[in-house]
Amino acid sequence: MLGVMPFTGHVTPFLAVAEALTARGHEVRLYTGSAFRAAVEAVGARHIPWQTAPDFDETNLPATFPRLVGKKGLRQVFINLEDCMIGTAPAQVVDLEAAYADEPWDAIAGDEMSIGTAFFAAKTGCPWGTVAVLPLHMAGTSGPPAGLGLVPGRNPLTRARDALLRALVPVLSRPLAAPLARARAASGLPPSTLTFDEAVFSPQLVLSNGCPRLDFERPDRPAHLRYVGELTRAAPAPSPDPAWWGDLDGRRAVYVTQGTQNIDPEDLIRTTLEALAGEDVLVVATTGIAGSDELPFPVPDNARVAGFIPHARLLPRVDVMVTNGGWGGTLGALSHDIPLVIGGGDLDKPEIAARVAWAGAAVNLRTGTPSAARVLDGYRRVTADPSYRAAAARIGAQLRSLGGAPHAAELLEALV
């Protein structure tokens, strides 16, 4: 059984793992939202829908979780964790228990936000693995806590800062302690002293959708953590090309995206189109919603718009990517040796921007709503300085060397 929160950025790598497992002869069920049924079935797995758990729409979270209305930044992060991730866990456990009673499985693996998967494993003792689809936020003994957008200290002062911040983690995460305790009790589990970051990772096996170069090459990672590169399908489902596809021929192409969450095009897409309107490039913008192929404002002559284009089709034709820092898109670009300009504003995006900039493959704009001048400066820096592309190529080589979804499937077999 694979359990994954119903967000496109979480489900997509799980589809790759499910497909690799079925290719090895396993029967695979994937527990996630109903919007992903067709995609799950397309990789040969059986879809188990959220039923007791609220089957929310990832593009309109406030409709199901109203406390998110108007929230951004750190407040958005904590409400998202409390209401969406932790608050739905007891209902996830109910769904998983019903599916297990119908037909038991040999092992379960969930993403690091599927608290229900962790609770089910704790209740039953079922072999449990974590497939980490986000930049790793495991606790460690060096560097700053993940999520703050900070790079590890390199001198006594910044190393002392890191140690202080690590000591403050229990205080910083205190708002999640009571919701986590309530969710454990509602799931039939005894009290625990584990923090959120400790509770969500399996002590048996953690697979990281990424590579050491994008994890600050930290020396303190546990032995049961394995990096598996980019979790992507070898042969994604074919889709028709946009009518303007031929316009890419012979042109330098820049891809701008805000991913599939917090997708207001005013944040990054509009300013990027404005910034590059006078450059000799073709700018491809995606809205983040399949079938929504227009933006709510006029676009320059050198811009083309689509709702969604599979990365396997688009990225081989891209020279530079301007992004809000979604992990899946960032890994996709780096797997194709593409340097980035990252405007990471909220959730895990500042952390991702910091990691890729630390590795030398991106300009970190340090805001999710940059000015056009700032975007243009970032674009000109990554195109003028070959070190960015060289660093992207180094990261890409490491990602490709780690085996991807087939290797993840092999490692998950060890749980049985």
Secondary structure, 3 states (H helix, E strand, C coil): CEECCCCHHHHHHHHHHHHHHHHCCCCCEEEECHHHHHHHHHCCCEEEECCCCCCCCHHHHHHCCHHHCCCCHHHHHHHHHHHHHHCCHHHHHHHHHHHHHHCCCCCEEECCCCHHHHHHHHHHCCCEEEEECCCCCCCCCCCCCCCCCCCCCCCHHHHHHHHHHHHHHHHHCHHHHHHHHHHHHHCCCCCCCCCHHHHCCCCCCEEECECHHHHCCCCCCCCCEEECECCCCCCCCCCCCCCCHHHHCCCCEEEEECCCCCCCCCCCHHHHHHHCCCCCCEEEEECCCCCCCCCCCCCCCCEEEECCCCHHHHHHHCCEEEECCCHHHHHHHHHCCCCEEECCCCCCHHHHHHHHHHCCCEEECCCCCCCHHHHHHHHHHHHHCHHHHHHHHHHHHHHHHCCHHHHHHHHHHCCC
